[in-house]
Amino acid sequence: MLATFFLTASLASVAFVTSAAPNPDFSWMEGCWQADEGRTKEVWSEDFGGVRFGYAATLNEEGKAGFYEQMVIYETEQGWAFTALTRANGVPVTFPLTRVGDTDATFENPDHDFPQKIYYYRVEAQLHADVTDLSGDNGFTAKLVPCR
């Protein structure tokens, strides 16, 4: 029931910019990824019936999850989307897929305060995530390596 609310509530007001690809391959994101010597972790599942589930967390100084989020990539009637539910936000936010390549994907939501753009891409054995405003000028890049 929570998953149904998570997906349907987040689609209510999002405009899909463009349909990127009819059946994009996100397998290059699969697995466990870490940064900051293991203090930040992001995990993506394999495809399960056209849906990919993910979660991310960052440990604070006390070793507790100071930040965490649940994520899903899925197909809607309007196209593919990435939806995240963070501890800080408390409300699911959807980012339509606007561009996809063999090892990269861009999700954008210009109506969200921050971030407005999430760009995932592989560089050899690293998974990168640029989390920015639409211009790409403000934000950060997470460089993740396979978990040990």
C-alpha positions as CSV (number, residue, x, y, z in Angstrom):
1,M,0.0,0.0,0.0
2,L,2.8,2.4,0.9
3,A,4.5,1.6,-2.5
4,T,1.2,2.4,-4.3
5,F,1.0,5.8,-2.5
6,F,4.6,6.5,-3.2
7,L,4.2,6.0,-6.9
8,T,0.8,7.6,-7.5
9,A,1.1,10.6,-5.2
10,S,4.4,11.6,-6.7
11,L,3.1,11.8,-10.3
12,A,0.2,14.1,-9.7
13,S,1.8,17.4,-10.8
14,V,4.9,16.5,-12.8
15,A,5.1,17.3,-16.5
16,F,7.2,14.9,-18.5
17,V,9.5,16.9,-20.7
18,T,10.2,14.2,-23.3
19,S,10.0,10.5,-23.8
20,A,13.6,9.3,-23.7
21,A,13.6,5.7,-24.8
22,P,10.9,3.1,-25.1
23,N,12.7,0.5,-22.9
24,P,16.0,2.0,-21.4
25,D,18.6,-0.3,-19.9
26,F,19.6,0.8,-16.4
27,S,21.7,-2.4,-15.7
28,W,24.9,-0.3,-15.5
29,M,23.5,1.2,-12.2
30,E,23.0,-2.2,-10.5
31,G,24.8,-3.1,-7.3
32,C,26.2,-1.6,-4.2
33,W,28.1,1.7,-4.4
34,Q,30.0,3.6,-1.8
35,A,31.8,6.9,-1.2
36,D,33.6,8.7,1.7
37,E,35.3,5.5,2.8
38,G,32.0,3.7,3.2
39,R,30.1,6.5,5.0
40,T,27.9,7.0,2.0
41,K,26.2,4.0,0.3
42,E,23.8,3.7,-2.6
43,V,22.3,0.4,-3.7
44,W,20.3,-0.3,-6.9
45,S,18.5,-3.5,-7.6
46,E,18.3,-5.4,-10.8
47,D,15.2,-5.0,-13.0
48,F,12.2,-6.6,-11.4
49,G,9.2,-6.5,-13.7
50,G,10.2,-3.2,-15.2
51,V,11.0,-1.5,-11.9
52,R,14.4,-0.8,-10.2
53,F,14.5,-0.1,-6.5
54,G,17.3,1.9,-4.8
55,Y,18.2,3.3,-1.5
56,A,21.0,5.6,-0.3
57,A,22.3,6.6,3.2
58,T,25.1,8.7,4.6
59,L,26.4,8.1,8.2
60,N,26.9,11.1,10.5
61,E,29.8,11.5,13.0
62,E,28.1,9.2,15.4
63,G,27.8,6.4,12.8
64,K,24.0,6.8,12.4
65,A,22.2,7.5,9.2
66,G,21.9,11.3,9.1
67,F,20.5,11.2,5.5
68,Y,18.7,8.5,3.8
69,E,16.3,8.1,0.8
70,Q,14.3,5.4,-1.0
71,M,14.3,5.6,-4.8
72,V,12.6,3.8,-7.7
73,I,12.9,4.0,-11.5
74,Y,9.8,2.9,-13.3
75,E,7.7,3.4,-16.4
76,T,4.6,5.5,-16.3
77,E,2.0,6.3,-19.0
78,Q,3.9,9.5,-19.7
79,G,7.4,7.9,-19.8
80,W,10.1,6.7,-17.5
81,A,10.7,8.4,-14.1
82,F,12.9,8.4,-11.0
83,T,11.0,9.1,-7.7
84,A,12.8,9.7,-4.4
85,L,11.5,9.9,-0.9
86,T,14.1,11.4,1.5
87,R,14.1,11.7,5.2
88,A,14.4,15.5,5.0
89,N,11.6,16.0,2.4
90,G,9.0,13.5,3.6
91,V,7.1,13.7,0.3
92,P,8.0,11.7,-2.8
93,V,9.5,13.8,-5.6
94,T,9.4,12.6,-9.2
95,F,11.9,13.4,-11.9
96,P,11.0,12.4,-15.4
97,L,13.7,10.7,-17.6
98,T,14.7,13.4,-20.1
99,R,17.7,11.7,-21.7
100,V,19.3,8.3,-21.7
101,G,22.4,6.7,-23.2
102,D,24.2,3.4,-22.9
103,T,25.7,4.3,-19.5
104,D,24.0,7.5,-18.5
105,A,20.6,8.9,-17.6
106,T,19.2,12.3,-16.9
107,F,16.1,13.0,-14.7
108,E,14.7,16.5,-14.4
109,N,12.0,18.3,-12.5
110,P,12.1,22.1,-13.0
111,D,9.3,22.6,-10.5
112,H,11.3,21.2,-7.5
113,D,13.3,23.5,-5.4
114,F,16.5,21.4,-5.2
115,P,17.6,19.3,-6.8
116,Q,16.1,19.9,-10.2
117,K,18.3,17.6,-12.2
118,I,19.9,14.2,-11.4
119,Y,22.4,12.9,-13.9
120,Y,23.7,9.4,-13.4
121,Y,26.6,8.1,-15.4
122,R,29.3,5.4,-15.3
123,V,33.0,6.2,-15.7
124,E,34.8,2.9,-15.9
125,A,34.2,1.2,-12.5
126,Q,32.6,4.3,-10.9
127,L,29.0,5.4,-10.7
128,H,28.7,9.2,-10.7
129,A,25.6,11.2,-9.7
130,D,25.4,15.0,-10.5
131,V,22.7,16.4,-8.3
132,T,22.1,20.0,-9.4
133,D,19.8,22.8,-10.4
134,L,18.8,22.9,-14.0
135,S,21.8,25.0,-15.0
136,G,24.2,22.5,-13.5
137,D,26.0,25.4,-11.7
138,N,24.8,24.6,-8.2
139,G,25.0,21.2,-6.6
140,F,27.4,18.4,-6.1
141,T,28.8,15.2,-7.7
142,A,28.8,11.9,-5.9
143,K,31.6,9.6,-7.1
144,L,30.8,6.1,-6.0
145,V,32.9,2.9,-6.2
146,P,31.7,-0.7,-5.8
147,C,31.2,-1.6,-2.1
148,R,33.8,-3.7,-0.5
